[in-house]
Amino acid sequence: MRVLHMPPLIATVSVAAILGISAYPAGFAVAQQQPAPQVPAQAASDSPQTIRDRGLALIYGLDGAAADVPAGAELLGQAAAKGDVKAQAELGRMLVDGYYLKADPARGLALLEAAATAGDARAMTALGGALLWGKAAPADPARAKALLAKAAAAGDGEARALLGEQLVGGWILPRDVAAGKALLEEGVTAGDARAQTALSGLYLYGIGLPKDAAKARDLAEAAAAQGKPKALRQVGEMLMWSQRDAAGAEALLRRAGEMGDGEAWAVLAEGAMYGYLGGGSVSRAKFAGFAERARAAGNERIEVLDATRQMWGISMIASGPKTIERLQTAADAGNGTAARFLVGLLRDGNRMNVHRHLDNADAALAKYGATIGPDDSWRLGETIAAARARAPAAWAKLATQVASRPELATKDFGRDLYKANPNATIYLLQKKLAGEGLYRGALDGIAGRQTLRALYRACSRLPDDPPCNDSVMRPDVLGAVFAAR
């Protein structure tokens, strides 16, 4: 599949011009909508480093300073304009990520380019990540790999963990298990919790490496000892769904939750509602307590789980309208997870008490698009278009649209397309496999023998032994073939 490449931004442009600073950088919408911030007085002789440190303290509320993001952003912008590389890197990350400051990808990337050119490893990591995922800029995996490798060689643990995990996983970068594992093991030896978490997950799920539950658990415990509970939650979740040790799984997940992993409480609630934590009514009785903890932790998925209970009648009377009402209430409160689920449910129905209603799905997407986010909104819009596509001409138009955003072609997107319209999705796969030389039959959206053989060949090429021999028509297999690059 063709990958779009972005030429490096010109790093020689002055930082002041990049920022457009007068009193405020143009990207700081928060500040623009308020009176000018009261920036702490500073001596003319203050170094850029001093100004930068003062700005970061105000943004993050450090060193006893009350948080004042607009004032801190002004100082950070001044330091960046004076050529402070670390200020450029920090400001660039904030503008690319959209945390603390309103996102301004163009300015953020320009600052990261300038700082990375000056040799700042943190900027290289942020720029490499942006080019890897293709969110703030067109994807450029080759340049992303080079930047991450350079940052990792300079000792940046985040770059080392990200690059190592991607090389072992082979999701975006070409798989190189030996190189990726070496990077992660280097991080583990250095006591880096990010590397411990990444390697634990790879062993747990058998991605690129043989499954090894014991190694996954040991690495998870090492990361947890440093206050990072994600891997512990993953190990507990796997143990819970395997039904081998409900009490042990609950204990691990509780530990992760108590350490601040809000998703652990949602996993516990999900296990409780489906009877995986002690069986039957004993398990289901635990739902309310776990749901309360998940909400207190700010977890969004718990509202989807509660709506699912209402939909299927788990510990309550089943009701489709009340399910929709619950999801709408959560979405109105800014819950993007509930909003995404709502649009998908209206698009597909559930063949019981919620009917497919594409116009309502369109309306929900229009109403909650900003909450859902641009990438997921685009994907959902295409799945609704797929649901309406009932003829080859419409399928061809859908294929053109989907091909226009290759960086958004994920496994889950493929699965959702198949749920929305199986025939249209088979057409998309036929067209993809024909382009790869695996299929020579008609583009008819029908999973006949030629199509099944081509799907099997494509599935057999996928890493990590997908269940091709079970059925290539499994939605997860079709999603993986769809997303393969």
DRENDO-1510 file (C-alpha; in Angstrom, 1 decimal, always signed):
<recs>
REC; n; res; u; v; w
REC; 1; MET; +0.0; +0.0; +0.0 .
REC; 2; ARG; +1.3; +3.4; -0.9 .
REC; 3; VAL; +2.6; +5.5; +2.0 .
REC; 4; LEU; +2.5; +9.2; +1.9 .
REC; 5; HIS; +5.8; +11.0; +2.7 .
REC; 6; MET; +6.2; +14.4; +4.2 .
REC; 7; PRO; +9.4; +16.3; +3.4 .
REC; 8; PRO; +11.2; +17.7; +6.4 .
REC; 9; LEU; +10.0; +21.1; +7.5 .
REC; 10; ILE; +12.5; +23.8; +7.0 .
REC; 11; ALA; +14.3; +24.1; +10.3 .
REC; 12; THR; +16.2; +27.2; +9.4 .
REC; 13; VAL; +13.1; +29.4; +9.7 .
REC; 14; SER; +13.5; +31.5; +12.8 .
REC; 15; VAL; +11.6; +30.3; +15.8 .
REC; 16; ALA; +10.1; +33.7; +16.3 .
REC; 17; ALA; +8.6; +33.5; +12.8 .
REC; 18; ILE; +7.4; +30.0; +13.4 .
REC; 19; LEU; +5.6; +31.1; +16.5 .
REC; 20; GLY; +4.4; +34.4; +15.2 .
REC; 21; ILE; +5.0; +35.9; +18.6 .
REC; 22; SER; +3.9; +39.3; +19.5 .
REC; 23; ALA; +2.3; +39.1; +22.9 .
REC; 24; TYR; +0.9; +35.7; +22.2 .
REC; 25; PRO; +1.8; +32.7; +19.9 .
REC; 26; ALA; -1.0; +32.4; +17.4 .
REC; 27; GLY; -1.6; +28.8; +18.4 .
REC; 28; PHE; -2.5; +29.6; +22.0 .
REC; 29; ALA; -6.3; +29.9; +21.6 .
REC; 30; VAL; -6.9; +29.6; +25.3 .
REC; 31; ALA; -4.9; +32.7; +25.9 .
REC; 32; GLN; -6.5; +34.5; +22.9 .
REC; 33; GLN; -9.9; +34.1; +24.4 .
REC; 34; GLN; -9.0; +35.6; +27.7 .
REC; 35; PRO; -7.5; +38.9; +28.9 .
REC; 36; ALA; -3.7; +39.1; +28.5 .
REC; 37; PRO; -2.1; +36.9; +31.2 .
REC; 38; GLN; -0.2; +38.4; +34.0 .
REC; 39; VAL; +3.3; +37.1; +33.1 .
REC; 40; PRO; +5.7; +37.1; +36.1 .
REC; 41; ALA; +8.2; +39.9; +35.9 .
REC; 42; GLN; +11.6; +38.9; +34.7 .
REC; 43; ALA; +15.0; +40.6; +34.4 .
REC; 44; ALA; +16.2; +41.4; +30.9 .
REC; 45; SER; +19.3; +39.3; +31.8 .
REC; 46; ASP; +17.3; +36.2; +32.5 .
REC; 47; SER; +18.5; +33.3; +30.4 .
REC; 48; PRO; +16.2; +31.4; +28.1 .
REC; 49; GLN; +16.6; +28.4; +30.3 .
REC; 50; THR; +15.3; +30.4; +33.3 .
REC; 51; ILE; +12.4; +31.7; +31.4 .
REC; 52; ARG; +11.6; +28.2; +30.1 .
REC; 53; ASP; +11.8; +26.6; +33.6 .
REC; 54; ARG; +9.5; +29.3; +34.9 .
REC; 55; GLY; +7.0; +28.7; +32.0 .
REC; 56; LEU; +6.9; +25.0; +32.6 .
REC; 57; ALA; +6.4; +25.5; +36.3 .
REC; 58; LEU; +3.3; +27.6; +35.5 .
REC; 59; ILE; +1.9; +25.2; +33.0 .
REC; 60; TYR; +2.3; +22.2; +35.2 .
REC; 61; GLY; +1.9; +23.8; +38.6 .
REC; 62; LEU; +5.4; +22.8; +39.7 .
REC; 63; ASP; +7.7; +24.2; +42.4 .
REC; 64; GLY; +4.8; +25.6; +44.5 .
REC; 65; ALA; +3.6; +27.7; +41.6 .
REC; 66; ALA; -0.2; +27.9; +41.0 .
REC; 67; ALA; -1.0; +26.5; +37.5 .
REC; 68; ASP; -1.5; +29.3; +35.0 .
REC; 69; VAL; -1.3; +27.8; +31.5 .
REC; 70; PRO; -1.7; +31.0; +29.5 .
REC; 71; ALA; +1.1; +32.8; +31.4 .
REC; 72; GLY; +3.3; +29.7; +31.3 .
REC; 73; ALA; +2.7; +29.3; +27.5 .
REC; 74; GLU; +3.8; +32.9; +27.0 .
REC; 75; LEU; +7.0; +32.4; +28.8 .
REC; 76; LEU; +7.7; +29.1; +27.1 .
REC; 77; GLY; +7.1; +30.8; +23.7 .
REC; 78; GLN; +9.6; +33.6; +24.7 .
REC; 79; ALA; +12.2; +31.0; +25.6 .
REC; 80; ALA; +11.6; +29.1; +22.3 .
REC; 81; ALA; +11.9; +32.3; +20.3 .
REC; 82; LYS; +15.3; +33.0; +22.0 .
REC; 83; GLY; +16.6; +29.7; +20.7 .
REC; 84; ASP; +16.1; +27.5; +23.8 .
REC; 85; VAL; +16.0; +24.0; +22.3 .
REC; 86; LYS; +14.3; +22.3; +25.2 .
REC; 87; ALA; +11.6; +25.0; +25.1 .
REC; 88; GLN; +11.1; +24.4; +21.4 .
REC; 89; ALA; +10.8; +20.6; +22.1 .
REC; 90; GLU; +8.3; +21.1; +25.0 .
REC; 91; LEU; +6.2; +23.6; +23.2 .
REC; 92; GLY; +6.3; +21.6; +20.0 .
REC; 93; ARG; +5.0; +18.5; +21.8 .
REC; 94; MET; +2.2; +20.4; +23.4 .
REC; 95; LEU; +1.1; +21.9; +20.1 .
REC; 96; VAL; +1.2; +18.6; +18.3 .
REC; 97; ASP; -0.5; +16.6; +21.1 .
REC; 98; GLY; -3.1; +19.3; +21.9 .
REC; 99; TYR; -2.7; +18.8; +25.7 .
REC; 100; TYR; -2.6; +22.0; +27.8 .
REC; 101; LEU; -2.6; +24.1; +24.6 .
REC; 102; LYS; -4.9; +24.1; +21.6 .
REC; 103; ALA; -3.4; +21.8; +19.0 .
REC; 104; ASP; -1.6; +23.5; +16.2 .
REC; 105; PRO; +0.2; +20.7; +14.3 .
REC; 106; ALA; +1.9; +22.9; +11.7 .
REC; 107; ARG; +3.6; +25.1; +14.3 .
REC; 108; GLY; +4.3; +22.2; +16.6 .
REC; 109; LEU; +5.9; +20.1; +13.9 .
REC; 110; ALA; +8.1; +23.1; +12.9 .
REC; 111; LEU; +9.3; +23.6; +16.4 .
REC; 112; LEU; +10.0; +19.9; +16.8 .
REC; 113; GLU; +11.9; +19.9; +13.5 .
REC; 114; ALA; +14.0; +22.8; +14.8 .
REC; 115; ALA; +14.7; +21.1; +18.1 .
REC; 116; ALA; +15.4; +17.7; +16.5 .
REC; 117; THR; +17.9; +19.3; +14.1 .
REC; 118; ALA; +19.6; +20.8; +17.1 .
REC; 119; GLY; +20.0; +17.3; +18.5 .
REC; 120; ASP; +17.3; +17.2; +21.2 .
REC; 121; ALA; +16.3; +13.6; +21.8 .
REC; 122; ARG; +12.9; +14.4; +23.2 .
REC; 123; ALA; +12.0; +16.3; +20.1 .
REC; 124; MET; +13.2; +13.5; +17.9 .
REC; 125; THR; +11.0; +11.1; +19.8 .
REC; 126; ALA; +7.9; +13.3; +19.5 .
REC; 127; LEU; +8.5; +14.0; +15.8 .
REC; 128; GLY; +9.2; +10.3; +15.2 .
REC; 129; GLY; +6.0; +9.4; +16.9 .
REC; 130; ALA; +4.0; +11.9; +14.9 .
REC; 131; LEU; +5.4; +10.6; +11.6 .
REC; 132; LEU; +4.9; +7.0; +12.7 .
REC; 133; TRP; +1.2; +7.3; +13.5 .
REC; 134; GLY; +0.5; +9.8; +10.7 .
REC; 135; LYS; -1.9; +11.9; +12.9 .
REC; 136; ALA; -0.3; +15.3; +13.0 .
REC; 137; ALA; +1.5; +14.9; +9.7 .
REC; 138; PRO; +1.4; +12.5; +6.8 .
REC; 139; ALA; +2.8; +9.2; +7.8 .
REC; 140; ASP; +6.5; +8.6; +7.0 .
REC; 141; PRO; +7.5; +5.3; +8.7 .
REC; 142; ALA; +11.1; +5.3; +7.3 .
REC; 143; ARG; +11.9; +8.8; +8.7 .
REC; 144; ALA; +10.0; +8.0; +11.9 .
REC; 145; LYS; +12.2; +4.9; +12.4 .
REC; 146; ALA; +15.4; +6.9; +11.8 .
REC; 147; LEU; +14.4; +9.6; +14.3 .
REC; 148; LEU; +13.4; +7.1; +16.9 .
REC; 149; ALA; +16.6; +5.1; +16.4 .
REC; 150; LYS; +18.7; +8.3; +16.8 .
REC; 151; ALA; +16.8; +9.3; +19.9 .
REC; 152; ALA; +17.1; +5.8; +21.4 .
REC; 153; ALA; +20.8; +5.8; +20.7 .
REC; 154; ALA; +21.0; +9.1; +22.6 .
REC; 155; GLY; +19.4; +7.4; +25.6 .
REC; 156; ASP; +15.7; +8.4; +25.3 .
REC; 157; GLY; +13.8; +5.6; +27.0 .
REC; 158; GLU; +10.5; +6.5; +25.4 .
REC; 159; ALA; +12.0; +6.2; +21.9 .
REC; 160; ARG; +13.7; +3.0; +22.8 .
REC; 161; ALA; +10.4; +1.4; +24.0 .
REC; 162; LEU; +8.3; +2.7; +21.1 .
REC; 163; LEU; +10.8; +1.6; +18.5 .
REC; 164; GLY; +11.4; -1.7; +20.1 .
REC; 165; GLU; +7.7; -2.6; +20.4 .
REC; 166; GLN; +7.0; -1.5; +16.8 .
REC; 167; LEU; +9.9; -3.6; +15.5 .
REC; 168; VAL; +8.8; -6.7; +17.3 .
REC; 169; GLY; +5.1; -6.1; +16.5 .
REC; 170; GLY; +5.6; -5.2; +12.9 .
REC; 171; TRP; +2.4; -3.1; +12.8 .
REC; 172; ILE; +3.8; -0.1; +11.0 .
REC; 173; LEU; +7.5; -0.7; +10.6 .
REC; 174; PRO; +8.8; -3.9; +9.0 .
REC; 175; ARG; +9.1; -6.6; +11.6 .
REC; 176; ASP; +12.6; -7.1; +13.0 .
REC; 177; VAL; +12.2; -9.2; +16.1 .
REC; 178; ALA; +15.8; -9.5; +17.0 .
REC; 179; ALA; +16.5; -5.7; +16.8 .
REC; 180; GLY; +13.2; -4.8; +18.6 .
REC; 181; LYS; +13.7; -7.4; +21.4 .
REC; 182; ALA; +17.3; -6.2; +21.9 .
REC; 183; LEU; +16.1; -2.6; +22.4 .
REC; 184; LEU; +13.4; -3.6; +24.8 .
REC; 185; GLU; +15.7; -5.8; +26.8 .
REC; 186; GLU; +18.2; -2.9; +27.0 .
REC; 187; GLY; +15.4; -0.8; +28.5 .
REC; 188; VAL; +14.4; -3.6; +30.9 .
REC; 189; THR; +18.0; -3.8; +32.1 .
REC; 190; ALA; +18.0; -0.1; +32.6 .
REC; 191; GLY; +14.9; -0.4; +34.7 .
REC; 192; ASP; +12.6; +1.4; +32.3 .
REC; 193; ALA; +9.0; +0.7; +33.1 .
REC; 194; ARG; +8.0; +1.6; +29.5 .
REC; 195; ALA; +10.2; -1.2; +28.1 .
REC; 196; GLN; +9.0; -3.6; +30.8 .
REC; 197; THR; +5.4; -2.9; +29.9 .
REC; 198; ALA; +5.9; -3.3; +26.2 .
REC; 199; LEU; +7.8; -6.5; +26.5 .
REC; 200; SER; +5.3; -7.9; +28.9 .
REC; 201; GLY; +2.5; -7.3; +26.5 .
REC; 202; LEU; +4.4; -9.0; +23.6 .
REC; 203; TYR; +5.0; -12.1; +25.7 .
REC; 204; LEU; +1.5; -12.1; +27.0 .
REC; 205; TYR; -0.2; -12.0; +23.6 .
REC; 206; GLY; +2.5; -13.9; +21.7 .
REC; 207; ILE; +3.1; -11.0; +19.3 .
REC; 208; GLY; +6.4; -11.6; +17.5 .
REC; 209; LEU; +7.6; -13.7; +20.5 .
REC; 210; PRO; +6.4; -17.1; +21.9 .
REC; 211; LYS; +3.7; -16.7; +24.5 .
REC; 212; ASP; +5.2; -16.8; +27.9 .
REC; 213; ALA; +2.8; -16.0; +30.7 .
REC; 214; ALA; +5.5; -16.3; +33.4 .
REC; 215; LYS; +7.8; -13.7; +31.7 .
REC; 216; ALA; +4.8; -11.4; +31.1 .
REC; 217; ARG; +3.9; -11.6; +34.8 .
REC; 218; ASP; +7.5; -10.9; +36.0 .
REC; 219; LEU; +7.8; -7.9; +33.7 .
REC; 220; ALA; +4.4; -6.6; +34.8 .
REC; 221; GLU; +5.4; -6.9; +38.4 .
REC; 222; ALA; +8.7; -5.0; +37.7 .
REC; 223; ALA; +6.8; -2.2; +36.0 .
REC; 224; ALA; +4.2; -2.1; +38.8 .
REC; 225; ALA; +7.0; -1.8; +41.3 .
REC; 226; GLN; +7.8; +1.5; +39.6 .
REC; 227; GLY; +4.2; +2.7; +39.8 .
REC; 228; LYS; +3.2; +1.7; +36.3 .
REC; 229; PRO; +0.2; -0.7; +36.5 .
REC; 230; LYS; -0.8; -1.1; +32.8 .
REC; 231; ALA; +1.0; -4.5; +32.3 .
REC; 232; LEU; -0.4; -5.8; +35.6 .
REC; 233; ARG; -3.9; -5.0; +34.4 .
REC; 234; GLN; -3.3; -6.8; +31.1 .
REC; 235; VAL; -2.0; -9.9; +32.8 .
REC; 236; GLY; -5.0; -9.8; +35.2 .
REC; 237; GLU; -7.4; -9.4; +32.3 .
REC; 238; MET; -6.0; -12.3; +30.3 .
REC; 239; LEU; -6.2; -14.5; +33.5 .
REC; 240; MET; -9.8; -13.5; +34.0 .
REC; 241; TRP; -11.0; -14.3; +30.5 .
REC; 242; SER; -9.1; -17.6; +30.6 .
REC; 243; GLN; -11.3; -18.6; +33.6 .
REC; 244; ARG; -8.3; -20.3; +35.2 .
REC; 245; ASP; -8.1; -18.3; +38.4 .
REC; 246; ALA; -10.9; -15.9; +39.0 .
REC; 247; ALA; -9.7; -14.9; +42.5 .
REC; 248; GLY; -6.1; -14.4; +41.3 .
REC; 249; ALA; -7.3; -12.3; +38.3 .
REC; 250; GLU; -9.5; -10.1; +40.5 .
REC; 251; ALA; -6.6; -9.6; +42.9 .
REC; 252; LEU; -4.3; -8.4; +40.1 .
REC; 253; LEU; -6.9; -6.2; +38.6 .
REC; 254; ARG; -7.7; -4.7; +42.0 .
REC; 255; ARG; -4.0; -3.9; +42.5 .
REC; 256; ALA; -3.8; -2.2; +39.1 .
REC; 257; GLY; -6.9; -0.2; +39.9 .
REC; 258; GLU; -5.7; +0.9; +43.3 .
REC; 259; MET; -2.5; +2.1; +41.6 .
REC; 260; GLY; -4.5; +4.4; +39.4 .
REC; 261; ASP; -5.3; +2.3; +36.3 .
REC; 262; GLY; -9.0; +3.3; +35.7 .
REC; 263; GLU; -9.4; +0.7; +33.0 .
REC; 264; ALA; -8.7; -2.1; +35.5 .
REC; 265; TRP; -12.0; -1.2; +37.3 .
REC; 266; ALA; -13.9; -1.3; +34.0 .
REC; 267; VAL; -12.4; -4.7; +33.2 .
REC; 268; LEU; -13.5; -5.9; +36.6 .
REC; 269; ALA; -17.0; -4.6; +36.0 .
REC; 270; GLU; -17.1; -6.3; +32.6 .
REC; 271; GLY; -15.9; -9.6; +34.1 .
REC; 272; ALA; -18.5; -9.2; +36.9 .
REC; 273; MET; -21.4; -8.6; +34.6 .
REC; 274; TYR; -20.6; -11.6; +32.4 .
REC; 275; GLY; -20.0; -14.0; +35.4 .
REC; 276; TYR; -16.2; -14.3; +35.3 .
REC; 277; LEU; -15.6; -13.3; +38.9 .
REC; 278; GLY; -17.1; -16.1; +40.9 .
REC; 279; GLY; -19.9; -17.2; +38.6 .
REC; 280; GLY; -23.5; -16.3; +38.2 .
REC; 281; SER; -25.2; -14.0; +40.8 .
REC; 282; VAL; -22.0; -13.8; +42.9 .
REC; 283; SER; -20.1; -12.3; +40.1 .
REC; 284; ARG; -22.8; -10.0; +38.9 .
REC; 285; ALA; -23.3; -8.6; +42.4 .
REC; 286; LYS; -19.8; -7.1; +42.2 .
REC; 287; PHE; -20.6; -4.9; +39.2 .
REC; 288; ALA; -22.0; -1.9; +41.0 .
REC; 289; GLY; -18.9; -1.5; +43.2 .
REC; 290; PHE; -16.5; -1.8; +40.4 .
REC; 291; ALA; -18.5; +0.5; +38.2 .
REC; 292; GLU; -18.4; +3.1; +41.0 .
REC; 293; ARG; -14.6; +2.9; +41.1 .
REC; 294; ALA; -14.4; +3.1; +37.3 .
REC; 295; ARG; -16.5; +6.3; +37.3 .
REC; 296; ALA; -14.5; +7.8; +40.1 .
REC; 297; ALA; -11.3; +7.1; +38.0 .
REC; 298; GLY; -12.8; +8.9; +35.0 .
REC; 299; ASN; -13.1; +5.8; +32.9 .
REC; 300; GLU; -15.4; +6.3; +29.9 .
REC; 301; ARG; -16.0; +2.7; +28.9 .
REC; 302; ILE; -18.0; +2.0; +32.1 .
REC; 303; GLU; -21.0; +3.9; +30.6 .
REC; 304; VAL; -20.9; +1.6; +27.5 .
REC; 305; LEU; -20.9; -1.5; +29.8 .
REC; 306; ASP; -23.8; -0.2; +31.8 .
REC; 307; ALA; -25.7; +0.5; +28.6 .
REC; 308; THR; -24.9; -3.0; +27.4 .
REC; 309; ARG; -26.4; -4.4; +30.6 .
REC; 310; GLN; -29.6; -2.5; +29.8 .
REC; 311; MET; -29.6; -3.7; +26.2 .
REC; 312; TRP; -29.3; -7.4; +27.0 .
REC; 313; GLY; -31.1; -7.4; +30.3 .
REC; 314; ILE; -28.2; -8.3; +32.6 .
REC; 315; SER; -29.5; -7.8; +36.2 .
REC; 316; MET; -32.3; -5.5; +34.8 .
REC; 317; ILE; -35.1; -5.5; +32.3 .
REC; 318; ALA; -33.8; -5.3; +28.7 .
REC; 319; SER; -34.8; -2.1; +26.9 .
REC; 320; GLY; -33.5; -0.8; +23.6 .
REC; 321; PRO; -34.8; +2.8; +24.1 .
REC; 322; LYS; -33.3; +3.0; +27.6 .
REC; 323; THR; -30.0; +1.8; +26.2 .
REC; 324; ILE; -30.0; +4.6; +23.6 .
REC; 325; GLU; -31.0; +7.1; +26.3 .
REC; 326; ARG; -28.1; +6.0; +28.6 .
REC; 327; LEU; -25.6; +6.4; +25.7 .
REC; 328; GLN; -27.0; +9.8; +24.7 .
REC; 329; THR; -26.8; +11.0; +28.3 .
REC; 330; ALA; -23.1; +9.9; +28.5 .
REC; 331; ALA; -22.3; +11.4; +25.1 .
REC; 332; ASP; -23.9; +14.7; +26.1 .
REC; 333; ALA; -21.6; +14.8; +29.0 .
REC; 334; GLY; -18.6; +14.5; +26.7 .
REC; 335; ASN; -18.0; +10.8; +26.8 .
REC; 336; GLY; -16.4; +10.0; +23.4 .
REC; 337; THR; -16.4; +6.2; +24.0 .
REC; 338; ALA; -20.2; +6.2; +24.6 .
REC; 339; ALA; -20.7; +8.4; +21.5 .
REC; 340; ARG; -18.7; +6.1; +19.3 .
REC; 341; PHE; -20.7; +3.1; +20.6 .
REC; 342; LEU; -24.0; +4.9; +20.1 .
REC; 343; VAL; -23.2; +5.7; +16.4 .
REC; 344; GLY; -22.2; +2.1; +15.8 .
REC; 345; LEU; -25.3; +0.7; +17.5 .
REC; 346; LEU; -27.6; +3.0; +15.5 .
REC; 347; ARG; -25.8; +2.0; +12.3 .
REC; 348; ASP; -26.1; -1.8; +12.9 .
REC; 349; GLY; -28.9; -2.4; +15.4 .
REC; 350; ASN; -28.7; -5.5; +17.6 .
REC; 351; ARG; -31.4; -7.7; +16.0 .
REC; 352; MET; -33.3; -7.6; +19.2 .
REC; 353; ASN; -34.5; -4.3; +20.7 .
REC; 354; VAL; -32.5; -1.7; +18.7 .
REC; 355; HIS; -33.2; -1.4; +15.0 .
REC; 356; ARG; -30.8; -0.2; +12.4 .
REC; 357; HIS; -31.5; +3.5; +11.7 .
REC; 358; LEU; -28.9; +5.1; +9.4 .
REC; 359; ASP; -30.4; +8.6; +9.5 .
REC; 360; ASN; -30.2; +8.5; +13.3 .
REC; 361; ALA; -26.6; +7.3; +13.1 .
REC; 362; ASP; -25.8; +10.2; +10.8 .
REC; 363; ALA; -27.5; +12.7; +13.2 .
REC; 364; ALA; -25.6; +11.3; +16.2 .
REC; 365; LEU; -22.3; +11.5; +14.3 .
REC; 366; ALA; -23.0; +15.1; +13.3 .
REC; 367; LYS; -23.9; +15.9; +16.9 .
REC; 368; TYR; -21.0; +14.2; +18.7 .
REC; 369; GLY; -18.3; +14.4; +16.0 .
REC; 370; ALA; -16.2; +16.8; +18.0 .
REC; 371; THR; -16.4; +14.6; +21.0 .
REC; 372; ILE; -15.6; +11.5; +19.0 .
REC; 373; GLY; -12.6; +13.0; +17.3 .
REC; 374; PRO; -11.7; +13.5; +13.6 .
REC; 375; ASP; -10.2; +10.1; +12.8 .
REC; 376; ASP; -12.9; +8.0; +14.4 .
REC; 377; SER; -15.5; +10.3; +13.0 .
REC; 378; TRP; -14.2; +9.7; +9.5 .
REC; 379; ARG; -14.1; +6.0; +10.0 .
REC; 380; LEU; -17.7; +6.0; +11.4 .
REC; 381; GLY; -18.9; +8.1; +8.4 .
REC; 382; GLU; -17.4; +5.6; +6.0 .
REC; 383; THR; -19.1; +2.7; +7.8 .
REC; 384; ILE; -22.4; +4.4; +7.5 .
REC; 385; ALA; -21.7; +5.0; +3.8 .
REC; 386; ALA; -20.9; +1.3; +3.6 .
REC; 387; ALA; -24.2; +0.4; +5.2 .
REC; 388; ARG; -26.0; +2.4; +2.4 .
REC; 389; ALA; -23.9; +1.0; -0.4 .
REC; 390; ARG; -26.0; -1.6; -2.2 .
REC; 391; ALA; -24.5; -1.9; -5.6 .
REC; 392; PRO; -21.0; -2.3; -7.2 .
REC; 393; ALA; -20.9; +1.3; -8.2 .
REC; 394; ALA; -21.4; +2.4; -4.6 .
REC; 395; TRP; -18.8; -0.1; -3.5 .
REC; 396; ALA; -16.3; +1.3; -5.9 .
REC; 397; LYS; -16.9; +4.8; -4.6 .
REC; 398; LEU; -16.5; +3.5; -1.0 .
REC; 399; ALA; -13.2; +1.8; -2.0 .
REC; 400; THR; -11.9; +5.1; -3.4 .
REC; 401; GLN; -12.8; +6.9; -0.1 .
REC; 402; VAL; -11.2; +4.2; +2.1 .
REC; 403; ALA; -8.0; +4.1; +0.0 .
REC; 404; SER; -7.7; +7.9; +0.4 .
REC; 405; ARG; -6.8; +7.5; +4.1 .
REC; 406; PRO; -4.5; +4.4; +4.3 .
REC; 407; GLU; -3.2; +5.5; +7.7 .
REC; 408; LEU; -6.7; +5.0; +9.2 .
REC; 409; ALA; -7.1; +1.4; +7.9 .
REC; 410; THR; -7.1; -0.5; +11.2 .
REC; 411; LYS; -8.3; -3.9; +12.1 .
REC; 412; ASP; -11.2; -2.5; +14.0 .
REC; 413; PHE; -12.2; -0.3; +11.1 .
REC; 414; GLY; -12.3; -3.4; +8.9 .
REC; 415; ARG; -14.4; -5.3; +11.4 .
REC; 416; ASP; -16.8; -2.4; +11.6 .
REC; 417; LEU; -17.1; -2.2; +7.8 .
REC; 418; TYR; -18.0; -5.9; +7.7 .
REC; 419; LYS; -20.6; -5.4; +10.4 .
REC; 420; ALA; -22.1; -2.5; +8.4 .
REC; 421; ASN; -22.1; -4.3; +5.1 .
REC; 422; PRO; -20.5; -7.7; +4.5 .
REC; 423; ASN; -20.8; -7.6; +0.7 .
REC; 424; ALA; -19.3; -4.1; +0.4 .
REC; 425; THR; -16.4; -5.2; +2.7 .
REC; 426; ILE; -15.8; -8.4; +0.6 .
REC; 427; TYR; -15.6; -6.1; -2.4 .
REC; 428; LEU; -13.0; -3.9; -0.7 .
REC; 429; LEU; -11.0; -7.0; +0.1 .
REC; 430; GLN; -11.3; -8.4; -3.4 .
REC; 431; LYS; -10.0; -5.1; -4.8 .
REC; 432; LYS; -7.1; -5.0; -2.3 .
REC; 433; LEU; -6.1; -8.6; -2.9 .
REC; 434; ALA; -6.3; -8.1; -6.6 .
REC; 435; GLY; -3.9; -5.2; -6.3 .
REC; 436; GLU; -1.5; -7.5; -4.4 .
REC; 437; GLY; -1.7; -10.2; -7.0 .
REC; 438; LEU; -3.6; -12.7; -4.8 .
REC; 439; TYR; -7.0; -12.5; -6.5 .
REC; 440; ARG; -8.0; -12.7; -10.2 .
REC; 441; GLY; -11.8; -13.2; -9.9 .
REC; 442; ALA; -14.7; -10.8; -10.4 .
REC; 443; LEU; -15.1; -7.8; -8.1 .
REC; 444; ASP; -18.6; -8.8; -7.1 .
REC; 445; GLY; -18.7; -8.7; -3.2 .
REC; 446; ILE; -19.4; -12.4; -3.0 .
REC; 447; ALA; -17.2; -14.7; -0.9 .
REC; 448; GLY; -16.9; -17.5; -3.5 .
REC; 449; ARG; -14.2; -20.1; -3.7 .
REC; 450; GLN; -11.7; -17.8; -5.5 .
REC; 451; THR; -12.3; -15.1; -2.8 .
REC; 452; LEU; -11.9; -17.6; +0.0 .
REC; 453; ARG; -8.7; -19.0; -1.4 .
REC; 454; ALA; -7.3; -15.4; -1.8 .
REC; 455; LEU; -8.3; -14.5; +1.7 .
REC; 456; TYR; -6.6; -17.7; +3.0 .
REC; 457; ARG; -3.4; -16.8; +1.2 .
REC; 458; ALA; -3.5; -13.3; +2.6 .
REC; 459; CYS; -4.2; -14.5; +6.1 .
REC; 460; SER; -1.3; -17.0; +5.9 .
REC; 461; ARG; +1.0; -14.0; +5.3 .
REC; 462; LEU; -0.1; -12.3; +8.5 .
REC; 463; PRO; +2.2; -12.4; +11.5 .
REC; 464; ASP; +1.5; -14.1; +14.8 .
REC; 465; ASP; -0.5; -17.1; +13.5 .
REC; 466; PRO; -4.0; -15.8; +13.0 .
REC; 467; PRO; -6.8; -18.4; +13.0 .
REC; 468; CYS; -6.8; -18.9; +9.2 .
REC; 469; ASN; -7.6; -22.6; +9.5 .
REC; 470; ASP; -10.6; -21.8; +11.7 .
REC; 471; SER; -12.3; -19.5; +9.2 .
REC; 472; VAL; -11.1; -16.7; +7.0 .
REC; 473; MET; -14.6; -15.3; +7.3 .
REC; 474; ARG; -14.2; -14.5; +11.0 .
REC; 475; PRO; -14.6; -10.7; +11.4 .
REC; 476; ASP; -11.2; -10.4; +13.3 .
REC; 477; VAL; -9.4; -12.2; +10.4 .
REC; 478; LEU; -11.1; -10.1; +7.8 .
REC; 479; GLY; -10.2; -7.0; +9.8 .
REC; 480; ALA; -6.6; -8.1; +10.0 .
REC; 481; VAL; -6.4; -8.8; +6.2 .
REC; 482; PHE; -8.0; -5.4; +5.6 .
REC; 483; ALA; -5.5; -3.6; +7.8 .
REC; 484; ALA; -2.4; -5.4; +6.6 .
REC; 485; ARG; +0.1; -3.1; +4.9 .
</recs>
